[in-house]
Amino acid sequence: MGNENLYETVKNRICSEIFEGHYEDGDRIPPERELEELLGVSRVTVRKSLELLEEEGLVVREVGRGTTVTLRNAGNRSELDMVVLIAPAQNPFFSEFIARFQNYAETKGALLLYVEKPRTEELERCLYRLYKRGLRNVVVWLEDMTADPDKLRRLRSLGMNLVFFDSDKGLPYADCVALDNRLAVQTLYEELVRQGYKDIAYIGWDLQEAYSIRTRRQAYKEAAGPAARLLCLPWKDAEKSEAMLGRLMTPADAQPDAVICSDRESGELTVETFRKSHAAVKIAAVDELAKSDRAEVIMYRQDLYAAVERIFTCLQDQCTMEGRWTAKLYLIRGILEQEPSFLP
């Protein structure tokens, strides 16, 4: 094995220890002579590996005090020639989002690599595998996954640039880009009131962790006040959800005048259920419904182009601003749309 490979091997071993949490910020790593014996390499190799880590800002070396780990929350200089997208392929917006992402990446001279979100592996371990392959610019569509702030902090320190889409869970170690959910729900609610609807219910999911679902539900409660009527459907359980929607319509004189659906999936399910029961209830939804389900539905559509543009700008800032970069939540305005046709 060449010296350069040895240097990288030793460096990666130390990086692994940092990622696994064996070193905290300010901890001293073993002296060179101990690392030499522990890793079975020469003192020259150890010294060169530590120099590489110091160049990347992961450690500080001081004569007489040894080598200290520094966990920085800063941008990491990198060429933005490849971007990894971790996203849920099952999400209804996936194909449209990745198409927009791919097209925009091409205009910026970047290659997009898609990785489906891990099912059994924790997100941060998946990110660390990408890091070890030299992939440093990553966009995460979190959906219902969880995120470990401490592991994100360590990945940031190791040299990874991160942007989270449709979530605030990356803060303060990643930029976050999301629809302005409060504005979306407020706009739909005010439009329904403007059209004369008074009893306006809300249909969403029982997810507690998903940022968009949580924020939209809270925005509705603030808009409706004491008159709020919420129906939280069980996530990804269509049969139980349809039964709950049916009960919302019974008895007929207790039906709301209108409903706001939290997203595309709940909106399409509501349209289908109400169509079967011939319910005369106005439907509004955040996100764009499938064409067959848009009839007489008020929609607040996400501006995916603006979201993708902001994501790339965030990555560019992280790659170039370094110490001047700080993580922020960027809220993107959507577009109010109404279909002119009628339910059959």
N, C-alpha and C positions, 0 to 999 in steps of 0.2 A: 504494500500500500504506500503511495507517495506521501511526502510530507504534508502536501496541501490537504489530502483526504484525511490524514491523521489530525490535523488542526481542526477541520470541520467536525470530525467525529467527537473529539474532546469538547469542542464548543457545543455541539448538539446535546451531549450528555449533561452539561451544566444547564442548558436551556430546558431540558426535560425536568431537571430537579426544580427549576424555578416554576415551570408550569404546574407541576404536581403540588406546589405549595410547600416544598421542603425548605425554601428560603423566603423570608419576609423582607419587606423593604428595610434596608439598613443592616441586614444580617451579613456577617462575614463568612465567606466560603473558606474551606480548608486552605492552609498555606500550600505553596507550590510543591514542596517536598512530599506532603501527604497526597496531593492529587497525582503526583508522579507515581507513587506506590499504588494508590488505589486504582488508577486507570491503566497502569502498566505501560506508560509511555515515558519519553525522556523529559527532562526539565525544560529543554528548548521547546518541545512541542506544547507543554503546558503553558509556558510563557507566551508563545505565539497565539495560542487559543484565547488566553486572557486579554491579549492585545486586541484581538478581533472583537471580543465582547465589549471592551472599553470603547472601541470605535463606534459600536452600535448603541452605546449609551446604557448598556445593561449593567455594567459594573463600574466602580471607581477604584483605581489602584493608587495607594498612597504608601510611600516609603515609610517603613516602621509601623504601619497600621494594617497592612494587608489589603485584601480585595473585598469591597463592600457591594452588595446587590442594591441596585436602584430601580425601583418600579415606577416608571414615568408614565404619565397620562398626557401624551403629546402625539402630534402627527408623525408619521414615519416616511422619510424620503423614499420614493419608489417611482419606477416607470409605470405609468398607467396603460400598459400595453395588453394586459389580461385582467379580466374581472371575473370572479366566481360568484354565481348566484345560487344561493341555497333557498329553495322554495318548495311549497307543497303542490305537487302536480295535480292533486285532486281538487284544488280550489277552482271554482268556475271561471275566475278571471285569469287563470294561469296562462293559457295560450295567448290571450291578448297582451298580457303584461310582458311575457317573454319575447313576443314578436316586436313590441315597441322597444324593449331593452336591446334586442339584437340589432335592430335598425339604427338606433342611436349610437350604440357601441361602434358600429361600422363607420359612422360619420366621424367618430373621434379616433379612429385607427386602433381600436381595442378589440380583442378577441373575447367573446363571452363563453364561459364554461359553466354549464348548468350541473348542479348536484342536487338530487332530490333530498329533501329533509330527512334526517336519520329517524328510523322508527324505534330502535332499541338503544342506539348509542346516544349519549348525551351530546347536545349541540356543541359544547366547547371542545370535546374530544375530537369531534369531526373537524372543527376549525383547526385544531392543533395538527391533525394529519395533513391538512392543506398547507399549513405553515411549513411543515417539514419538507414538503415538496416544492417549496419556494414560492407558493402562491400567497401573496400578501394583501391583495385588495379584494374584499369580500362584502357582498350584499346579502343580508339575511331577511327573508320573509318569514317571520316567526310564527304566525298564526297561533296555534294552541300549544306550541312548545314553551318550555320555561328557559330562563337564562340565569346563569350564576354570575353575579356581579364581580366576585373575586377572580373567577377564571377569565372573565372578559378583561379585567384590569391586567392580568398577567399576559394575556395574548397581545394586548395593546403594547405593553412594555417590551415584549419579544420582537415586535416589529410589524404587527398586523394592523391594517387600516380597515375599519368596519363602518357600515351603514345599515341600520335596521329600517325595513319598510313596514308600514302599517302597525307600528308599535313604538312605545316609549321605553321599552325594557333595556335598551342598550345604554341609556344615560347612566353615568356621565362618561362612559368609555367608548361610546360610538355615537355618531350623528343618527338622528331618527327622522324619517320622512313619512308623513301620514296625511290622509285627508283631514281637513278641518271638520272633525265629526260634530262638534257643537254647532257650528254654522250650518252643517248639512241638515241636522234634525230641526234646528230652529227655523231654517228656511222652509222646510216641508210643513212644519206645524203652522207657521204664519200663512203659508199659501192655502192650506186647508181652511183656516179661519177666514181668510179673505173670500173664499168661495162659499162661505156660509155654514161650514160644518162646525158643530159645537162639541159633541161628545166624541173625542178623538182618543182611541186606545193605541197601545204600543205592543208590537209583537217582536220578540227577540229571542236570544238563546240564553241558556242558564250558565254560560261560561263566566267565570270570575276573572280569569287571567288575561283573556284577550283584550287588548287595549281598545280597539275600535268598538267592540260589543259593549264593554263597560262604559266607555265615554258617551256613546250614543244613548244608552239607557239613562244615564245621569242627566244628559241634556234634555231628554223628553220629560223627566220628572220635574226639572226646573221650569220647563215651558208650561206644563200642564198644572203644576201646583197641586192643590188638594183634589182636583178632579182627575188625577192620573189613574189610568187603568193599564196595568202591565200584565202581559202574558209571556212568561219565560218558558220557551220550548226546550225539551231535552235535546242536547247537541247530537246530531247525526242519528236520531231515532225518528224516522219519518212516520211510522205507525202511531206512536204515542203522540207525536206532534199533531197529526191530522185529527186524532180524537180530541185533543185539547182545543184545537181551532173549532171543531164542531160544537163543543160545549160553549164556546164564546158566543155562538150564534143562537143559543137556546136559553130562555124562550125568545121568540122573535122580537117582543117588545123591549127586551133588554139589550138588543144589539147596539153597538156603537154606530155613530154616523159614518165614521171613517177610522182607518187604522194606518199607522206608520210602521213599516217593516224595517228591521234593522239592517238588512243586507239583501243581496241577490237571492240567496238560498231560501231565506224565510219569506221573501216576497213571492218567489215562484210557487212555493208550497201553499202560501195563502191564496194566491190567485186560483190555483187548481182546486183547493178545498171550497172556496167561496163559489166557484163556478158550478161545482157539483150540487151545492145546496141552494143555488140561485139567490145568494145573499146580496141584497142591494146596499152594499157598503163600499164607500170610496176607499181606494187603496193608494198609498204613497209608499215609496221605498227608497232607501239609500242604495246606490249602485244601479247599474243598468240591467234590466231583466232580459231574458231571452226574447227574441222577436215574437214568438207565439204567445207570450204572456204579458205583452206590453199594453194591450188594449185598455184605454181609459185609465192608465196608471200614471200617477205623477212620480217622476224619478229624479233623484239628485245624483248625477253621474260623476264618477271620479275623472279627473283630468290626468290620465296616465302619462301623457307626453310630458306634462309639467312635472309630474312626480319623478319620471326617469331622468329628466334634465337636471333636477335638483339633486338626485342621487349622485350623478356623475360630477356635479359641481362640488358636492361634499367630499368625494374621493379625491378630486383634484386638489382641494384645499388641504386635505390631510397629507397628500403626497408632497406638497410644496411649502406649506406654512410651518410645519414642524412645531416648534415651541410656541408659536403664536396661535395655534389651533386650539379651540375648546369645543366640546361636544354641545350640540344644540338640537332642539326639536323644531322641525320645519313643518308648518301646516299648509296644505295645498287646498285652495278653493276648488269647489266642484262646479257643475253646471246643472241648472234646473231645467228639466225637460218634461213635456206632457205629450202623450200620444193622442191623436184626434179621433181614433176609431173607438168602437164599443165592444164590450164583452158579448160573445154570442149567447 
